[in-house]
Amino acid sequence: MSLHPSLKVDTAGAQQRTVLTRIERIKDLMKKDLWHDEHAVTGLPKTKIIKVKAAKKEKKEEEGTEGEGAASAVAEKK
């Protein structure tokens, strides 16, 4: 059976979440060694969310030379 198109999850339109769940906040505090088992799970301190930006790829300078090389290769064949 196939999945109806309206039920598919589109990851391209997904946005960065601004709120972490309680478990995610506890795991973050554990990574920073700020969590102890004696702490209550309510009233957790705020945790900063780091937004990851995708780096833009720079255009290669060689692209212009490749076009010239292709033109000279075509001229040699004639």
JOZI-V904779 format. One record per residue. N is the residue number from 0. RES is the residue in one small letter. PSI is psi as a letter, one per 20 degrees, with the letter a starting at -180 (999 if undefined). Layout:
# JOZI-V904779
N/RES/PSI
N/RES/PSI
This chain:
# JOZI-V904779
0/m/q
1/s/r
2/l/p
3/h/p
4/p/h
5/s/i
6/l/i
7/k/q
8/v/p
9/d/o
10/t/i
11/a/h
12/g/j
13/a/p
14/q/r
15/q/p
16/r/q
17/t/i
18/v/p
19/l/q
20/t/r
21/r/g
22/i/g
23/e/h
24/r/h
25/i/g
26/k/h
27/d/g
28/l/h
29/m/g
30/k/h
31/k/j
32/d/k
33/l/j
34/w/p
35/h/q
36/d/i
37/e/i
38/h/q
39/a/q
40/v/i
41/t/q
42/g/k
43/l/q
44/p/q
45/k/q
46/t/p
47/k/p
48/i/p
49/i/p
50/k/p
51/v/p
52/k/p
53/a/p
54/a/p
55/k/p
56/k/p
57/e/q
58/k/p
59/k/q
60/e/i
61/e/i
62/e/h
63/g/h
64/t/h
65/e/h
66/g/h
67/e/h
68/g/h
69/a/h
70/a/h
71/s/h
72/a/h
73/v/h
74/a/h
75/e/h
76/k/h
77/k/999
